[in-house]
Amino acid sequence: MPGARRLRATVAAVAVAVPLTLAVPAAAPASAAPRPPAAQPGTALAEDLLVVGHRGASGYRPEHTLAAYELAARMGADYIEPDVVSTKDGVLVARHENEISGTTDVSRRPEFAARRTTKVIDGIPFTGWFTEDFTLAELRTLRAVERLPAVREENTLYDGLYQVPTLDEVLALRAELSKELRREIGVYVETKHPTYFDGIGLSLEEPLLADLGEARVHKHHSPVFIQSFETTNLRELRRTGVRVPLVQLLSGAGAPYDLVAAGDPRTYADLASADGLREIATYAQGVGPEKNQVIPRLPDGTLGAPTRFVDDAHAVRLLVHPYTFRNENAFLPPALQEGVAPDDYGRALAEHQAFWDAGIDGMFTDNPDTGVVSRDLFEASQQQ
């Protein structure tokens, strides 16, 4: 109910059939109990629809900072989303990429000028500075900056204020905010470039599971998802008996790099097919598609009719959490843009409504307050 929501951290739909009380805000991952029947076409599988603060409240603060995560929770996000990469000394830190010239002030630090280099990540050359070439102590001397200053000029006000956080710090913040806000805040962790990090001896999965264990959020009902654009690491996590739900990320183009590296010809389009989703359901409890895979944009700039993606995923009991919803014109379909500037806000609520209507179970958004409002409006409309 809007205004009286209990957070059961999302996997209620794939966890238990008995409703929980308001006093029990714990999550229940899909592996904890038999899955319920698939949703009816065009309806959500999850009982509680989720708003995930994409990299925190990154529409308002530099992404992947404790300030962005805290703001997302205070705005009502059910989950905060850290992407994790490794330092030279094997510590997991929250950054969108391991190349950090666009998200920190490293390029303006003369003491690190010699660290600039070119590396091939997932088959693509990148030039810059990389987390795996810095110890945690060195990385902590840097400060975060806004990644999209041309669109989010207001966020540059906070450039230079915040450190790069460790995953441990994000998990500690989650616990503190859950206690203060009196509702469970979840963490939706993405492992970035796992094949690459395995190849340089800095595997992400072992320290991730260790960090979750130390924070005591590694069990059934823990408010945690683990997601990846690759498939092999998710399968390996499932084989190790990980008890939190796993989510296969998808893209509208290309292929998972682990499959490319192994000579497997399957693409994201193959994984997004009905057969591909059925295979994903053998090791994951959810999928995170690019939003255009759920509702495509038509040539005239409007949103088209929903594809079969949501119904096909729900048919095999997979939750659907598409990405990424943003308020600015630059990220909206032309028909929903207002004003002429890319950074002007458009009709984001109308876009959200179309996706809730399509039966999604949650969304990743840079603007969690907008996501919460749209969800409340949608849920109110369903009760009329």
Number of C-alpha atoms within 10 A of each C-alpha: 10 13 6 7 12 20 25 30 26 30 32 26 26 27 21 17 14 7 10 14 9 12 10 13 20 22 23 26 28 28 20 17 13 11 18 16 14 21 21 12 15 17 17 24 29 25 15 19 27 24 28 31 34 30 28 31 31 27 25 21 28 31 29 30 27 25 19 24 30 20 21 32 27 16 17 20 29 28 30 30 28 29 23 25 30 27 22 17 14 16 21 26 24 28 26 20 16 24 21 19 19 18 23 24 17 24 17 11 10 9 9 13 13 8 15 16 12 13 15 10 15 15 11 7 9 13 12 17 24 24 22 20 17 17 15 21 10 13 21 14 12 20 17 27 27 26 21 16 13 11 17 20 13 13 19 18 13 15 17 15 13 20 18 22 20 24 23 19 16 22 22 13 16 24 17 15 18 16 12 10 12 12 23 26 30 28 24 22 23 23 25 22 22 25 21 18 19 13 9 9 10 22 21 23 19 10 16 21 16 13 19 18 12 12 15 11 20 20 17 20 24 23 28 29 24 24 25 23 25 22 21 16 20 25 16 13 19 17 10 9 9 17 21 28 28 29 28 26 24 25 20 14 10 12 20 25 22 19 16 15 12 8 9 12 11 14 19 19 15 13 21 24 15 17 14 17 24 19 14 24 20 11 19 26 25 29 25 24 24 19 20 17 21 22 20 17 19 13 9 10 14 15 19 15 13 20 14 17 20 29 26 20 27 27 19 22 25 31 30 28 24 24 22 19 23 25 22 21 23 17 17 23 19 17 15 18 21 16 10 11 13 17 16 15 19 25 16 23 18 11 20 21 15 17 19 20 14 22 23 25 27 25 27 26 29 26 26 32 20 21 29 21 15 20 22 17 14 17 15 12 9 9 7 5
